[in-house]
Structures are given as structure tokens and as C-alpha cells.
Amino acid sequence: MILSLFTAPENADAPAAAAEAAAPSVPLPPVETAHPWAMPTQASTFAESTDNLYLFITALDAFFFILIMAAMGYFMWKYRRRSKDQKTSSITHSGIIEFLWSAIPTALLLVIFVWAECDYVKQSVAPADALDVRITGQKWYWTVEYPKYPGVSLSSSTEEPALTLMVPKGKPVKVTMTSTDVIHSFYVPAFRIKKDAVPGRYTQAWFEATRVGEFNLFCTEYCGDFHSQMTGVVKVLEPEDFEAALKRAGVLEKGEGESMADYGQRIYKRRGCVACHSVDGKDGTGPTWQGLWDKTESMIDGSTAKVDDQYIKTSILEPNKQVVSGYAPQMPSYQGQLDDEQITAVIEYIKTL
Amino acid sequence: MADAHDTESNYLTATSGLKSWLFTLDHKRIGLMYLVGVLTFFLVGGIFALVLRTELLTPEGGDFISAVTYNKMFTLHGAVMVFLVIIPSVPGALGNFLLPLMVGAKDVAFPRLNLLSFWIYTLGSMFFLFTLAAGQLDTGWTFYTPYSNTSGTAVISATFGAFILGFSSILTGLNFIVTVHKMRAPGMTWNKMPLMVWAIYSTSVIQILATPVLAITLLLLIVERTLMVGIFDPAMGGDPVLYQHFFWFYSHPAVYIMILPGFGIESELIAVHSRKHIFGYKAIALSSVAIAIISFVVWGHHMFVSGQSEIAGIVFSFLTFAVAVPTAIKVFSWVATLYKGSIEFNTPMLYGLMFLFTFTIGGLTGIFLGALSVDVHLHDTYFVVAHFHYVMMGGTIIAFVGGIHHWWPKMFGVMYSEKWGKFAAVFIFVGFNMTFFNQFLLGQQGMPRRYWSYVPQFQQQHVLSTIGGYLLLIGFTIIAIYLVHSLRNGKKVGSNPWNAQSLEWTHTASPPIEHNFHGQPRVENDPYNFPEIDRTGSAHH
């Protein structure tokens, strides 16, 4: 822990109860660094090694910067022009000095290269027993699924940076990412990992969390209007609490006695609809849902359509088939992500608005 | 000797009227027109930057501009500064003015082609202005696919503008290479060229080899958007990462198109104002060439987290460290030049020294980003923003401003106010470091770049950055005022106020005559062989 000075104190306040994913306003974890010159909390097995190298480079840079500036400052003072005809040295080069100041940096850079390369290789190969997690980026939220736990799905949204990813402490987790629209990038500063989610291909990263708590998740590849709100929360749990908490938070099923409209509202929040469609009449990236039912919309191709069951269903599954004029065709398809009951619930919810 | 001609007409007064400028074949006038264009767009790009900084005063988005406007602003700031300011700044403006004078030629090799380059630059910038009028641009200056395939903004006119600007760059590079090879004055061997010439030469090589790749890439992007041919867009079977390879294959060498000319200016500033022979002439000259070559094989370091193969990442990281060494050699050589010199702290030299401070930080922080595992954490955070600005602004722009001050008396025959010059330099130094230094700290804490709103814990540092931005505005405003003021009221200077030894100072008046020199200058002297150098008792190399 040579970095203890540079790292923040423990993130002690991990809420005990598993948060309901759709709970209103889950705030971003407030403090991950103690002061501006600290690195974020170290919460993965990679963090310490990355930080050690960071510190090593910082120390080396500081040493050379001070050396260069001290030499410059000393020369500036010592050889300032005192008289107009002040004589200067005829020296033009020096083989030995030039060799040394080429060779020493080369050697030090090689050390840094090898160190960084070894850490990077470790980050590239996930252990075979890692927990498999699938992450999909779309404008402007993340969806997380667990092949081992069918039916479990978590997501973030722009209005409420909700619980996005839950992982057990002390177990390697392999994330396989893709995107349904443009390139996004999955970045958890506390884990020191980052990987682009690229449409049309899968990218992978892995980590092993070392600390229970909640940590920021940022999108770091510019992806359009609400790039800066494509944030989320990564929650690390004790392994014995993990499964139960994940199922509580991640299963999206109609509750006992819950009305279809209420279920639809939960889907609206949990599956990212809220990112683009308001329910209070405010204009968003997509049309508001307020007063949408039964309305006649005019499309960019000049046609008109009445908002009914079929129209909403088509809009969810093939969103860019008909696009309301004034909006860009950029909604991702929910094919395979919402089942018929869930689509019906969304329709029922829209009817109430 | 040139003072004898001061009464005759110079390149500014030889002919008059708008047409005499717009259709001039004189490299000096073309250089000045570039200068006006570059400085105008510097103002435009600077205003965009201040709008961004003002929005970032608070963590909540929207108290000054909307997210959509913010995204357009950072895109336009980047695109204008890169394509219309930094790339043409030193080669287009100062290079055009100085290169023929420095090598002792009457003009560049192809004066008409040179005018064409300028007109292409103007045409390209028209497309950018059109972009501003027609829905702007929100893709980031890198035009990453597939975002740029789907963006509803004026992507085609902007990319077409950049495509056109590329030709200006290519033709200028070609012109300069031929000029350096074929038109050096008798006696000016390669080892007697001023280092500014070496730097512009190396830059030109990159310009003609790399820019066509950008042109092809942007053309493919336009083809994809208009004809719906899948190249980069996965929705049509394309590969978005291929675009990144293409783009950075140009744009990383382009970073050196932007910085190498700054190195050239720095060598002149440090040597002339410390009255010392530049230390390690050959190392500085050849390191420019080395950088020009290695810069072609480091592009993948922009893509360590893009999903490119790990092996590629490792190779690119290694090569990136290789390009750091020649850069370090230059910095050491400049500092060593000060040793036993006679240093005058005039305005150009203040920028020369400021460059050593800011560029050294820029260079050293590049080491973090070249180191694979550390880059994974810092990639696309404010650390990159800070590093890039320390290199591009702390390097190229600071050198450019120093160069303008250094060659101002040559260009216009007048001297600006030293007092105001130094005063403004303090604003620039403090403002620059205040704006960008703490962005390294923001980055290490994980603040992503291109964010319109952010986590509240970063607010203090953002406020500090914004204040620094305003200080820069004050500094540049002062510079603009005293430079313009000096045109009418500045003290007239002789041909060689700095007592420099290169041909543009020793063999022609200030401002130079229309055809640069009376007769063909002959070079006997080394450009850094100053009269103050003490030759008694030591062998001259």
C-alpha cells in the first residue's frame, strides 16, 4: 500500500438494504477521492498496481521536470544579459552528454513500458471461473444481463442514474459488451477499467472487486446529446448477499396484484424508456408520452398514424420504421428485450398518461 | 547592409489594392493572409472554448447552454482549432513568410501553387462557416463512426471542408519540400539551414504522406452517408473501428504536423535571444526527421481501449515510447543552449522559456498515456484533455505567439510595446496553467471528457479552469491590441533588431523588399554563429 497517502479513505456507507432498482433518485456515490490529488478509491484487484505505476511515473516525471526547470532557472539567472557585449560560450555539442540524455530516458521508458504491458496483459485475460455479465450500451443508458441468472436485468437511465451493475466482492467478473447504436465506453474509475462497447462486435474486460460499496460508472466515448448522463452505479456486495439482492433488484416481473399500468411504469423506468420520453409533456429526444394515446402523429415521410396498440408495439420493436416528424431515427429496437406482456403493460401505462 | 535600402518600397507597399493581395504570388503576402485567417479562426475557436468553460462552472447541465449546444461547441472548438488554426498556423503563416527568406530564395518553388493552397484553405474554411450556418456539427472533431453516420447535423459539409483543407496542406508541403531541396542559396548546405527550416521540412514530409489518408477516409465517410455504402457503419455491414484506424493513421502524424513547426520556432527563439550557438544542432535536426518517421507507426495508441487486439496495443505502446526519446532530446538541447549564454528576457524569449515549461509538462504527461495499464484508467478523461492542450497550446500556440513576436519587426518593420508584451505574457502563462494543470487532476480522479454535466465533487476544479480561461482571454486581447497598435504607432526598426544571423535578418530589409533580396545571397556563416560567441581559447566545432 505505498499509495495509502494518495487514496481515499474507505467508502464506509454501503446501504444495507438492496436498493430497488427503480427507487427514486439513487444519487451518484458522492465521494470517491479524498482530495483533488488523490486517485479514486481502489476497489478492484487492478487498482493498486495501476496506481503504483501511476505514482512511479509521477515521481519520475516530477524528478525530471524539477531537474529541467532547475537547470533552466539557474541558467536564466546566472547567464542573464548584464551587458550588451557579454561574451557567450562557443560550445555547440557534446557527444557524451547527448548520449547520456538519450540513453537514460530510453532505459527508464523501457521499464515503464514493460511494467504497464505486464499489467495490461493481466487485464486482458479473464480467469476461466469468472462470472459472465453481458452489458449493452445504447443512447443513453446501460443494460446489464447475467446469463447465469435468466430474467435478471439491470439498467441505468438518464433521469435517474439507477443501479446498473451488481457484482460480488472477491469473485472475478467478465463483462462482454456491445452496443446497439453508436460506440460507448464502459468506465469504472474505482476499478481502473475501461473498454469501448462497439456496435456489431463484442469487446471484453474483467475485474475482481475488492471492496463492498457503490461506485460510479461513466460512459467515456462521446455518444451524443446526453453522453454526460449515461452514468450509473456499480454496487459491490458480499458474495453471500449477492444472489438474493441481484434477483430482488433485477427481475422485472409483474407483481402480485400489481396493475398492468403500474407494471408498465416500472418497465418505463427500468428499461430506459425514461431516457428519451418524458411523461410530463416535456420534449425529449423522443416524443413525450403525455397525451400520446389516441393522438394522430405526422411522420417524417409525410404520412400520418394514429397511436394505438399496433402503433406502439411497432414503435417498440421496429422504432425506425415510422418516425414522428421533428425527431431523428435513433431509437434502439427492443426486439427480444421486452416480451408481449411487458409491451402490453407499457401500452396500458401510456393510456393512463 | 540591408539598411541602405530602407527607403525603397517593400512587399507591403510595392503594389496596392485588394486585387494585389488576393492574386499575389508573393509568399510573404500569402503568409500574411494566412496569418489573418488563422488569427480570425483562433478568435472563433477561443470563443467556443469560453462558452464551454462557462457552462462547466456548475455541475448541473443547462444553466448556460443545453446539452445539444454544448456538444456542438466542443466539436466546433476542436475542429476549428485543429483544422483551421493549428495545422495552418506555423507552416501557412510563418512558414510561408519565412521559408524562402531563410533559405535565400526569391519565393517558394511554385508561387502559383502557393496561392492556390491559400485559396483552397479559404474554400475549406467556407465549408466550415457553412457548417456553422447549417445546423452545425456535433460529432466531436474526430468524426467517429457510427455516430457521424447518424448525426443529424451538417456532417457532410464539415467533413468536406476538412477534405478540402487537406489539399491545401498537401500542396503547401509539396511546395516547401521542393523549395528546400532546390532553392537554397549557394553555400547553404543541409547543415547550415536554420532549424526552423529543418522543422518545416519534416512537417512537409508528413503533410504530403499522411494527409491523403485523411482525404480518403473523409471521402469514404461522405460516400457512406450519401450513397449508403457500408464501410464503417455496422448497421450496413461496416466496421467502426476501421474508421478509427484510418482516422488516426492521419491524425497522429498530424499531431506532429502541429508541433514540429513549433519546435522550429523554439530553436530560433532560444538561440537568438541567448546569443548562443544552438546546442546539438544535428540532434535537433535529425530528431525532427526521426519524429516524422516514427509518428507514422504510433496511431494505435489512441485505441488502447477500443477493442483492437492486445498485441497491437503492446506494439503501439512500445513505438509510442520510441517517439518520446527524440522529443526529450530536443528539450534537453534547448535548455543546454541557455548555458553560458547572454539571455535577454524580451517578449519572444519569454514565450520561448514559457514553451520549455509548458511543453515539458505536455511531453512528460504523455508517458502516462503511452503506458498501457495507466492509459486504461486515463483514456478519454480530462487527463487527455490537459495533456493535449499542454502539447498543442502550451507547445504550438505558445511557440506561434513567440514566433509572431520574434518576426513581427521583420514582417512589418515596427516594434510593439515590450512593456505590454511582457505584461500579456504573464497573463498567458498564469491563465494557461490555471486552466489546464488541474485538468490532469480531474482526469486522474476519473472525470470523463466531453461531459456537459458532472459529479459535484469536481466543481471547484472546474471553476478554477474557467477562471484560467478568462485570464487567457484577457492576455490574448492585450496582445491583439498592442500588436495592431504597433502597426501604425510602433517604433520603426532596422533590418536586424535582434542581431540574428540567418538570412531573413542579415540580407534583407524590414519589411523585406518585394523580391526578398538584391541579388543572390551567399551563405558563408552558420545561422547560429553570433558575434558575442567567445572564440578565444576554444576550438569552434
Interface residues (C-beta under 8 A of the other chain):
Chain A: L28 P30 V31 E32 T33 P36 W37 A38 M39 P40 F46 S49 T50 L53 Y54 I57 L60 D61 F64 F65 I68 M69 A71 M72 F75 M76 Y79 R80 R81 D85 Q86 K87 T88 S89 S90 I91 T92 H93 S94 I97 E98 W101 S102 P105 T106 L109 L110 I112 F113 W115 A116 E117 D119 Y120 V121 Q123 S124 D181 V182 I183 S185 Y187 P189 A190 R192 I193 K194 K195 D196 V198 P199 G200 R201 T203 N216 F218 C219 T220 E221 Y222 C223 G224 D225 F226 H227 S228 Q229 A328 P329 Q330
Chain B: G61 A67 V68 N71 D138 G140 Y144 P146 Y147 T150 S151 G152 P234 A235 D239 P240 V241 S274 R275 K276 H277 I278 F279 G280 Y281 K282 A283 V305 S306 G307 E310 G313 I314 S317 F318 F321 A324 V325 A328 I329 V331 F332 S333 V335 A336 L338 Y339 K340 G341 S342 I343 E344 F345 L353 L356 F357 T360 I361 L364 T365 I367 F368 G370 A371 L372 S373 V374 D375 V376 H377 H379 D380 T381 N438 L441 L442 Q444 Q445 G446 P448 R449 R450 Y451 W452 S453 Y454 V455 P456 Q457 Q460 Q461 Y528 F530 E532 I533 D534 R535 S538 H540 H541
